[in-house]
């Protein structure tokens, strides 16, 4: 659920492919299992997510010849209710992706100029390794470091 503009080509195309595979898998009557329990897939938004990815693919000059025809109600009857109610936290996913992929991190930093001030603040706060994804308030030194990072970004 990371903004596709921030994804490197490998992750963009990979997620597009995974959505098509997941739909095929679901149509065969399978459960999402680990993918759902680890919040790697959000069934109720797969069609709109596919469309977001395609929009970004086209903006980068890629061709798209694989429309996704998917109605979540066609598979809802055989999935567990919890599988249908999984919600992915895009900020958490972004933090993980930034830590794992230098290509995505580079794209993110290239696009940061288009971010509003709140997004820049959140980036500066969450860029620091001492901050976890809990609801705890950042410590004073973390806020001061984030402000320095924000100054660097601006």
C-alpha positions as CSV (number, residue, x, y, z in Angstrom):
1,X,0.0,0.0,0.0
2,X,3.0,2.3,-0.4
3,X,2.4,5.1,-2.8
4,X,3.5,3.6,-6.2
5,X,5.4,6.8,-7.1
6,X,7.9,5.9,-4.3
7,X,8.5,2.3,-5.6
8,X,11.4,1.3,-7.7
9,X,10.5,-0.5,-11.0
10,X,11.2,-3.9,-9.5
11,X,8.8,-3.4,-6.6
12,X,6.2,-1.7,-8.8
13,X,6.1,-4.5,-11.4
14,X,6.5,-7.1,-8.7
15,X,3.5,-6.0,-6.7
16,X,1.5,-5.8,-9.9
17,X,2.4,-9.4,-10.7
18,X,1.6,-10.5,-7.2
19,X,-1.9,-9.0,-7.3
20,X,-2.6,-11.0,-10.5
21,X,-1.2,-14.2,-8.9
22,X,-3.2,-13.6,-5.7
23,X,-6.5,-13.2,-7.6
24,X,-5.8,-16.4,-9.4
25,X,-5.0,-18.1,-6.2
26,X,-8.2,-16.8,-4.6
27,X,-10.3,-17.9,-7.5
28,X,-9.1,-21.5,-7.0
29,X,-10.6,-21.4,-3.5
30,X,-7.5,-20.9,-1.5
31,X,-6.9,-18.9,1.6
32,X,-4.4,-16.1,2.0
33,X,-2.9,-17.6,5.1
34,X,0.5,-16.1,5.9
35,X,0.1,-13.2,3.4
36,X,-3.0,-12.0,5.3
37,X,-1.7,-12.7,8.8
38,X,1.4,-10.7,8.1
39,X,-0.6,-7.9,6.5
40,X,1.0,-8.3,3.1
41,X,-2.3,-8.2,1.2
42,X,-5.5,-6.3,1.6
43,X,-8.3,-8.2,-0.4
44,X,-10.9,-5.5,-0.3
45,X,-8.6,-3.0,-2.1
46,X,-6.9,-5.3,-4.6
47,X,-8.7,-3.9,-7.7
48,X,-8.1,-0.2,-6.7
49,X,-4.5,-1.0,-5.8
50,X,-4.0,-2.7,-9.2
51,X,-5.3,0.4,-10.9
52,X,-3.0,2.6,-8.8
53,X,0.0,0.5,-9.9
54,X,-1.1,0.5,-13.5
55,X,-1.4,4.3,-13.5
56,X,2.1,4.6,-12.2
57,X,3.4,2.0,-14.7
58,X,1.8,4.0,-17.6
59,X,3.3,7.3,-16.3
60,X,6.8,5.6,-16.5
61,X,6.2,4.5,-20.1
62,X,5.4,0.8,-19.4
63,X,2.7,-1.0,-21.4
64,X,-0.1,-2.7,-19.6
65,X,-1.9,-5.6,-21.2
66,X,-3.3,-7.4,-18.2
67,X,-6.5,-5.9,-17.0
68,X,-7.7,-7.2,-13.6
69,X,-11.3,-8.3,-13.5
70,X,-12.0,-9.0,-9.9
71,X,-15.0,-8.8,-7.7
72,X,-14.2,-9.5,-4.0
73,X,-17.7,-10.9,-3.5
74,X,-16.9,-13.8,-5.8
75,X,-14.3,-15.1,-3.3
76,X,-15.7,-13.8,0.0
77,X,-17.7,-17.0,0.7
78,X,-14.6,-19.2,1.1
79,X,-12.3,-16.8,3.0
80,X,-12.2,-16.3,6.7
81,X,-13.7,-13.0,7.9
82,X,-10.4,-11.9,9.3
83,X,-8.8,-12.3,5.9
84,X,-11.3,-9.9,4.4
85,X,-10.8,-7.4,7.2
86,X,-7.0,-7.1,7.0
87,X,-5.9,-3.4,6.7
88,X,-2.4,-2.6,5.8
89,X,-0.7,0.5,7.4
90,X,1.0,2.3,4.5
91,X,3.3,4.3,6.7
92,X,4.6,1.1,8.4
93,X,5.1,-0.5,4.9
94,X,6.9,2.6,3.7
95,X,9.3,2.5,6.6
96,X,10.1,-1.2,5.9
97,X,10.5,-0.6,2.2
98,X,12.8,2.4,2.8
99,X,15.0,0.3,5.0
100,X,15.2,-2.6,2.5
101,X,15.4,-1.1,-0.9
102,X,17.9,1.7,-1.9
103,X,16.0,2.1,-5.3
104,X,12.7,2.8,-3.5
105,X,14.5,5.1,-1.0
106,X,16.0,7.0,-3.9
107,X,12.7,7.4,-5.6
108,X,11.1,8.5,-2.3
109,X,13.7,11.2,-1.8
110,X,13.3,12.4,-5.4
111,X,9.6,12.8,-4.8
112,X,9.9,14.4,-1.4
113,X,9.9,17.9,-3.0
114,X,6.3,17.2,-3.9
115,X,5.3,16.3,-0.3
116,X,3.4,18.7,1.9
117,X,5.0,19.8,5.2
118,X,3.2,17.2,7.4
119,X,4.4,14.4,5.2
120,X,8.0,15.8,5.4
121,X,7.7,15.9,9.2
122,X,6.5,12.4,9.4
123,X,9.3,11.3,7.1
124,X,11.8,13.1,9.3
125,X,10.4,11.5,12.5
126,X,10.1,7.9,11.1
127,X,13.5,8.0,9.4
128,X,15.2,7.7,12.8
129,X,15.9,4.1,13.9
130,X,14.9,4.7,17.6
131,X,11.3,5.3,16.8
132,X,9.0,2.4,16.6
133,X,5.6,2.2,15.1
134,X,3.7,2.3,18.4
135,X,1.6,5.2,19.6
136,X,4.4,6.5,21.9
137,X,5.3,10.1,21.5
138,X,8.8,10.7,20.2
139,X,11.4,11.6,22.8
140,X,12.7,15.2,22.9
141,X,16.1,14.3,21.2
142,X,14.2,12.4,18.5
143,X,12.0,15.5,17.8
144,X,15.2,17.7,17.7
145,X,16.9,15.2,15.3
146,X,13.7,15.1,13.2
147,X,13.7,18.9,13.0
148,X,17.3,18.8,11.8
149,X,16.4,16.2,9.2
150,X,13.4,18.3,8.2
151,X,15.7,21.3,7.7
152,X,18.0,19.2,5.6
153,X,15.0,18.0,3.5
154,X,13.6,21.5,3.0
